[in-house]
Amino acid sequence: MIPPLIVGNWKMQKTIKEAEGFVERLRAVLKATPGRKVALAPSFTALHAVRKALAGSEICLAAQNVCDREEGAYTGEVSARMLADAGCTYVIVGHSERRALFGESDALINGKVKALVKYGLQPILCIGETLGEREGDQTFAVLQKQLREGLKAVALPEAARIVLAYEPVWAIGTGRTALPEQAAAVHVFLREVVRGQYGEDFSRQLPVIYGGSVNPDNIAALMAQPDINGVLVGGASLDADSFVRIIEF
């Protein structure tokens, strides 16, 4: 059985002091959650502080992005080697905001996945369709392309580190959430795609999580679906009490 994975993506929010205060509150109110994995993805500037604040807990550190290059003259970029050194376990790649706002291509995202697995990090590979693509009945075609291109030339041993995140673009930050049955149907489809590429055992063991306006009110219905293995939480992860309610669904 795949343990549920709950990831809080803070995006471009929280100063170092605010991040430390969040972790202090989280650790004060969070009960033991055996069999569940939890990770926080602060901004790059707060990674070190959050790592220190999480010391002694089972909560993992995640980063929100990575460069596809190993090192060199790439001003403003952060490498996989640096994130491993900073204590990260997970790294989000291919988020719809990166794709839409910064023009990240499937090829670039594939390069980031390869960079991460080389240093033993676990990519959270995000894929998702726009509202127009869903209404045009293109959801499965779009997702299959993003998934196959994102994992292109990634061998099975390295692919075993990957977490797949389905985040319909039309549900991110809009308050609209895919119906649990809709999300589950997509998750089943994604397992079929990876089964064809990596085999049955891999398909069964691959964590596939959902992201898109996840909150304390819809978490139980989402997690009741057998093919949803966790959630990628945005706005609802910015408040410690709200995030605890999601973790303890």
N, C-alpha and C positions, 0 to 999 in steps of 0.2 A: 504493500500500500504506500502511495506517495504522501508524505506528510504535508499538510497545508503550509504554503509559504505566503506570508503577509509582508509586503514591501511598501514602506512609506516614501514617496517621492516628493520632496519639499520644493523642487524646482528652484527658482531664483527668489528664495525667501529665507528669512532668519539670519541674523548676525551671529557671531560666535557666542555672545552672551545669551542670546535668545535660544540658540541651539542647546547650550549647556542647561539652561533652565528647563527646556522641554524634556531632556533626558532625565533630569533630576525628578521631575514630576512623574514621568512615565515609570521610572523604577519604583517610585513610592506607591503607585496605585495598581501596577500590573501584578496580577497573581501568577502563580506558576502555570505555564502552558506546555505541559509535556506533549510530545508528538507534533508540535508545531514549530515552524521556523519563522523568525521575525527579522527584518532588516530595515535600516534607515538609510536614506540617500540624501544627505545634506549637500550644500554647495561645496565646491572645492576648498574654499577658505575655511570651512568649518570641519573638514574631515578629521584633522588631527585632534581638535577639541572634542568632537563627538566620540572618537575612538577612546580617548582617555576617560570620558564620562561613562562609556559603556563597559569599561574594564571590570571583569568579574561577573558580567552578565552573559547570557546566551544569545543576546541580540547581536546580529551581524552588521558590519558596515558595508555600505554600497556607495558607488559613485554614479553620477548622472550621465557621464559621457567619457569618451576616451579618444585619443588620436590613433589613427591607423598606422602611424609611423613609429618606429622604435625609439629614435632619438634624432637630434639634429637641429637645423636652423628653422624651427617652426614656432615662431613667436606666439605665445599665448596658449599653446597646446600642452596637454598632459598625457604622458605615455602610460601604457599598461604596466610597464616596469615600475613607474613611479607610484601607481595606484596599489600595486602589490606591496610595495615598500611602505605605503601609508596604512596598510592593514585592511584593505578592502577584501571582501569575499565575492561580492556581486558588482556588476557594472551594467547599467542600462544602456542599450544601443538601439538605434532605429526608432526612437520615440517619434510619434507623429509630429510633434512640434519641431524636432530637428529636421525631419523630412520636409515639412511645409515651410518653415521660417528660414532655414539655412540651406535648403536645397540638397540635402544629403541623399545620395543615390543608393540603390541596392548594392552596387559595386563597392562604394565607400564603406557601407555598413558591413559588408562581407569582410573587408580588410580589417575593420575594428574587431569583429568576432575572432578572426585568426590571431590578431595581436593579443587579445585577452587570453585565449586558451593556451597560447605559448607560455604565458606566465602563471598558469594555474588558476586564473580567475574564472568566474562563472558569468558568462554574458546573459543578460536578460534581453533576449531579442524580441523587440516589439514589431508587430505587424498589424495592419488594420485598413479598413476601407472607408472612403468618404461616404457622405449621405447620397451623393449623386451616383456613386458606384453601386451602393446597395439598392437604390431605387431602380437602377438600370440592370439589376440582376447580374452584377459582375463580381459580387463579393468573393465567391470561391476562386474565380480566375485571378483576381487581384492578390488574394492571400497566397495562393499557390505560387505565383511568380515571386512575391516578396520572400516567401519561405525558402524556395529553391535557390534563389539568387543569394540570399543571406547566408545560406549554408554551403554555397558552392565550394567544392574542393576542401571541405572540412571533413577529415577522416573520422571514422567511428569512435576511436578512443577520445578524440578531442570533442566531438559532438556530444559525448556523454556528460559534458560539463554544462551544457546549455539549458537555460530555462526559457520557454517560449511564452510570450505575453501577447494575447489577443486584445487589442484596444481599438474598437471601432472609433474612427476619428469623430464621427457625429455625436458620440457620447462623452467626449472628454471635455470636462469643465462646463458642460451645457445643462447639467441636471438631468439629462436624458440617459437612461441606462438600457442596454439591450435586455430584453426579457430573459430570465434565466434559461428558458428553453431555447431561445435564439442563440445565446452564448454557447450553451452546451452543444448545439448542433454544429457550430463552427469548430469547437474543440474536437469533436469526433472527426470532422473532416480533416483537420490538421494532423491528427494521429494517423489517418489513412495516408496522407501525403508522406510523412516521415517513415511510415512502415514500408512504403515502396522504395525509399532511399536507403534506410538503415536496418530494416528488418523488424519482425514482430516484437522481440524482446525490448529493443530500444523504444519502440512506440509505446509499450506498456509502462516503461520506466520514466519517460519524458515528462517533467512537470510542465503543465500548460496552465497558465494563470490568466485572469481576466482583469482588464483595466478600463475604466470609463465611468466616472461619477459614482464610484463605490462609496457607500456611507453606512453608518450603523443600522439604518432602516432596511437596507436591501442585502446586507452581507449574508444573512442566514439563508435567504432564498437562493442566492447565487451558489453558496457552498453546499447546498443540498443536492446540487447536480453532480453526479458521480465523475464526470469528466472535467470538472473545474477543480484545479488543485491549489488554488490560492488567488490572491488579488494584488494588483498594483494600484495603490491608493494615492490620489493627489491631494486635493483640498482638505479632505477629511482626516488626513494624517498630520495636519498642522497644529491641531489641538490634541494634547496628550490624552485627555479623557475620552474624546471621540475615537482616537486611534485605539485605545484600550478596548472600547466596546466592539470595535471591529475584530481585534485580535481574539477576544473572548467570545466570539459569536456562538 
